[in-house]
Amino acid sequence: EARYRKLMSNHKNSYTAEEVSCLCIVGEEFRENKHIGDAKAIFEKLRKANCLTPDVLCGSAVTYMDDLNDTADAVKAISFLNQAIAIDKNCSKAYCRLAEIALLQNRLEPALTFANQALRCPVKYAFAYLVKARVLSVLKRYEQAYQAALDAEKYFGKCVSLYSTKAGILEQLGRNSEAADAYRQSDQRHPSDWARHQIVNCLLKAGKPDEALKETARLMAIVPDDPDVFRLRSSIYKKLKNYPAALKDIDKAIASEPSSIAYKERADLHARMGNMEKSKADLAAAKKILE
């Protein structure tokens, strides 16, 4: 941090190649941690010092990629990346960033072209494997997407974004047990209710309700009072024919957040338990909400 501040307070507006590299790394870290203003300040200072290396230009571009609905930001980002390629036609990182932009703008074929171009460069920017996997997944070319995800795991490294992407592809391939494992690896690196919810859903699709039920405890450790989680666990208990436990959870969901769906689910449970009057009352409550 001390070195970064010293370099930023440099009034001579000149930097060695090693100093440029150091500031680029700091700038990328700032952007990764959503400190966009700090990242922009670094890359703007480097550009003013005429340090127009491909890394500086790619770093500059990435600070304008958070809101590509802003046309001006998209134009700036693409301009910086094209400048980087003009300096180095084998700038893998620039092609990868262009692929990311195209993917975010739902221009899928150009996105795939740019990702492939990034991976044809002599020195590959390994994140391009993950971008390619995402593009192929959106194109519903899931077998190819899975292979690209494996390449990303091999060359880019094991991280949350890799495992969440890999898990989503495995779900589309119907390999739900493997998808649950991939979501677990994502959750191990960055615990989240989203990942744990996905684990439960994948286990249910894999026909493993007992294992899914165990996983709900980990989910509730993060969101203990979430009505959606009570509804989810209620549905698992129902699959296991433990209707009293399912009813207890759906009661909690309705108490917290009444909805027509929850009332219909409770009506079904009451009917299964032979409580037809209560079932009719819940169906009426569901209808009233929809009116």
C-alpha positions in Angstrom: 0.0 0.0 0.0 2.8 2.4 0.9 4.4 1.8 -2.5 1.2 2.3 -4.3 0.6 5.6 -2.6 4.1 6.7 -3.4 3.8 5.9 -7.0 0.4 7.6 -7.3 1.9 10.8 -5.7 4.7 10.8 -8.3 4.6 14.3 -9.9 7.2 13.5 -12.6 4.7 11.6 -14.6 7.2 8.9 -15.5 7.3 5.2 -14.5 9.6 2.3 -15.1 8.2 -0.8 -16.7 8.3 -2.5 -13.3 6.3 0.3 -11.7 3.7 0.2 -14.5 3.3 -3.5 -13.9 2.9 -2.9 -10.1 0.2 -0.2 -10.6 -1.6 -2.4 -13.2 -1.9 -5.2 -10.6 -3.2 -2.9 -8.0 -5.7 -1.4 -10.4 -7.0 -4.8 -11.4 -7.4 -5.7 -7.7 -9.3 -2.5 -7.0 -11.6 -3.2 -9.9 -12.1 -6.8 -8.8 -13.1 -5.6 -5.3 -15.5 -3.0 -6.9 -13.4 0.0 -6.0 -13.9 1.3 -9.6 -13.0 5.0 -8.9 -9.6 4.0 -7.4 -9.0 1.7 -10.4 -9.9 4.4 -12.9 -7.6 6.9 -11.1 -4.6 4.5 -11.5 -5.1 3.8 -15.1 -5.9 7.4 -16.0 -2.6 8.5 -14.3 -0.7 5.9 -16.3 -2.2 7.0 -19.5 -1.4 10.6 -18.8 2.1 9.5 -18.2 2.0 8.1 -21.7 2.4 4.5 -20.4 0.2 3.1 -23.1 1.1 -0.6 -22.8 -1.4 -3.3 -23.6 -1.8 -4.0 -19.9 -2.6 -0.4 -19.1 -5.1 -0.2 -21.9 -6.8 -3.5 -20.9 -6.9 -2.3 -17.3 -8.4 1.0 -18.5 -11.0 -0.9 -20.4 -12.1 -3.1 -17.5 -12.9 0.0 -15.4 -15.6 0.8 -17.9 -17.1 -2.7 -18.1 -19.3 -2.6 -15.0 -22.2 -0.9 -16.8 -22.2 -1.7 -20.4 -25.8 -0.5 -20.8 -24.1 2.9 -20.8 -23.2 3.2 -24.5 -20.4 5.7 -23.8 -18.8 3.3 -21.3 -19.0 0.4 -23.8 -17.5 2.6 -26.5 -14.6 3.6 -24.2 -13.9 0.1 -23.2 -13.8 -1.3 -26.7 -11.7 1.7 -27.9 -9.0 0.9 -25.2 -9.0 -2.8 -26.2 -8.7 -2.0 -29.9 -5.7 0.2 -29.0 -4.1 -2.6 -27.1 -4.5 -5.0 -30.1 -3.1 -2.3 -32.4 0.1 -2.3 -30.2 0.1 -6.1 -29.8 -1.9 -8.2 -32.3 -1.4 -11.2 -30.0 -2.8 -9.5 -26.8 -4.8 -12.4 -25.5 -6.2 -10.4 -22.6 -7.7 -7.7 -25.0 -9.5 -10.4 -27.1 -10.8 -12.0 -23.9 -12.2 -8.6 -22.7 -13.8 -8.1 -26.0 -15.4 -11.5 -25.7 -16.7 -10.5 -22.2 -18.2 -7.3 -23.6 -19.9 -9.1 -26.5 -21.3 -11.8 -24.1 -22.7 -9.1 -21.8 -24.3 -7.5 -24.8 -25.7 -10.9 -26.0 -23.6 -10.9 -29.2 -22.8 -14.5 -28.8 -21.1 -15.4 -32.1 -18.7 -12.4 -31.9 -18.1 -13.3 -28.2 -17.1 -16.9 -29.2 -14.9 -15.6 -32.0 -13.0 -13.2 -29.6 -12.6 -16.0 -27.0 -11.2 -18.3 -29.6 -8.9 -15.6 -30.8 -7.7 -15.0 -27.2 -6.9 -18.7 -27.0 -5.0 -18.8 -30.3 -2.5 -16.2 -29.1 1.0 -17.6 -28.3 0.7 -16.4 -24.6 -2.9 -17.2 -23.5 -4.8 -15.2 -21.0 -6.3 -18.3 -19.2 -9.5 -16.5 -18.1 -10.6 -16.8 -21.8 -11.3 -20.5 -21.2 -13.9 -19.5 -18.7 -15.4 -16.9 -20.9 -15.6 -19.4 -23.7 -17.3 -21.9 -21.4 -19.9 -19.2 -20.6 -20.5 -18.3 -24.2 -20.9 -21.9 -25.3 -23.3 -22.5 -22.4 -25.5 -19.6 -23.5 -25.4 -21.1 -27.0 -26.6 -24.4 -25.5 -23.5 -26.2 -26.7 -23.1 -27.8 -23.3 -20.7 -30.6 -24.1 -18.2 -28.1 -25.6 -18.9 -25.7 -22.7 -18.1 -28.4 -20.2 -14.8 -29.1 -21.9 -13.9 -25.4 -21.9 -14.8 -25.3 -18.2 -12.4 -28.2 -17.6 -9.7 -26.3 -19.5 -10.4 -23.2 -17.3 -10.0 -25.4 -14.2 -6.7 -26.7 -15.5 -5.2 -23.4 -16.8 -7.0 -20.6 -15.0 -7.4 -22.1 -11.6 -10.0 -23.0 -9.0 -12.3 -20.2 -8.0 -15.9 -19.4 -7.3 -16.7 -18.2 -10.8 -15.3 -21.3 -12.3 -17.2 -23.7 -10.1 -20.5 -21.9 -10.4 -20.1 -21.9 -14.2 -19.1 -25.5 -14.3 -22.1 -26.4 -12.0 -24.6 -24.6 -14.2 -23.3 -26.5 -17.3 -23.5 -29.8 -15.5 -27.1 -29.1 -14.5 -27.9 -28.5 -18.2 -26.3 -31.8 -19.0 -28.5 -33.5 -16.4 -25.5 -34.5 -14.3 -27.1 -33.2 -11.1 -25.0 -35.0 -8.5 -21.8 -33.6 -10.1 -23.4 -30.2 -10.3 -24.1 -30.3 -6.6 -20.5 -31.1 -6.0 -19.4 -28.2 -8.1 -21.7 -25.8 -6.2 -20.2 -27.2 -3.0 -16.7 -26.3 -4.2 -18.0 -22.8 -5.1 -19.5 -22.5 -1.6 -16.3 -23.7 0.1 -14.5 -20.8 -1.5 -17.2 -18.2 -0.9 -20.1 -19.3 1.3 -23.4 -18.1 -0.1 -27.1 -18.9 0.3 -27.4 -19.0 -3.5 -24.8 -21.8 -3.8 -26.4 -23.7 -1.0 -29.8 -23.3 -2.5 -28.5 -24.7 -5.8 -26.9 -27.7 -4.0 -30.3 -28.6 -2.5 -32.1 -28.2 -5.8 -29.5 -30.3 -7.7 -29.8 -33.1 -5.1 -33.5 -33.1 -5.4 -33.3 -33.4 -9.2 -30.7 -36.2 -8.7 -33.3 -38.1 -6.6 -31.5 -37.6 -3.3 -34.1 -36.0 -1.0 -32.4 -37.4 2.2 -29.1 -35.7 1.2 -31.0 -32.6 0.2 -32.6 -32.4 3.6 -29.3 -32.5 5.3 -28.1 -29.6 3.1 -31.0 -27.4 4.1 -29.4 -27.1 7.6 -26.3 -25.5 6.0 -28.6 -23.2 3.9 -30.5 -22.1 7.0 -27.3 -21.3 8.8 -27.0 -18.4 6.4 -30.7 -17.4 6.0 -32.4 -18.8 9.1 -35.8 -17.0 8.6 -36.1 -17.0 4.9 -39.7 -18.1 4.0 -38.5 -19.5 0.6 -36.2 -21.9 2.5 -39.0 -23.1 4.7 -41.1 -23.8 1.6 -38.1 -25.6 0.1 -37.6 -27.8 3.1 -41.4 -28.4 3.4 -41.3 -29.7 -0.2 -38.5 -32.1 0.7 -40.3 -33.4 3.8 -43.4 -33.9 1.5 -41.3 -36.0 -0.9 -40.2 -38.1 2.1 -43.9 -38.4 3.2 -43.1 -36.7 6.5 -46.3 -34.6 6.3 -46.3 -33.2 9.9 -42.8 -31.8 9.4 -43.7 -30.4 6.0 -46.8 -28.7 7.5 -44.7 -27.2 10.3 -42.4 -25.6 7.8 -45.1 -24.3 5.4 -46.8 -22.8 8.4 -43.7 -20.8 9.1 -43.4 -19.7 5.5 -47.0 -18.5 5.5 -46.6 -16.7 8.8 -43.6 -14.8 7.4 -44.8 -14.3 3.8 -48.3 -15.3 2.9 -48.6 -16.2 -0.8 -51.1 -18.1 -3.0 -48.5 -20.7 -3.8 -47.7 -21.4 -0.1 -51.5 -21.6 0.7 -51.9 -24.1 -2.2 -49.0 -26.2 -0.9 -50.5 -26.2 2.6 -53.9 -27.2 1.2 -52.3 -30.2 -0.5 -50.6 -31.2 2.7 -53.9 -30.9 4.6 -55.6 -33.1 2.0 -52.9 -35.7 2.2 -53.4 -35.8 6.0 -57.1 -36.1 5.6 -57.9 -32.5 6.9 -60.3 -31.6 4.0 -61.9 -28.6 5.7 -58.5 -27.0 6.4 -57.5 -27.8 2.8 -60.6 -26.0 1.4 -59.9 -23.0 3.7 -56.3 -22.7 2.3 -57.5 -23.0 -1.3 -60.0 -20.2 -0.6 -57.2 -18.1 1.0 -55.0 -18.7 -2.1 -57.9 -17.6 -4.4 -58.5 -14.5 -2.4 -54.9 -13.4 -2.8 -55.1 -13.8 -6.5 -58.3 -11.8 -6.9 
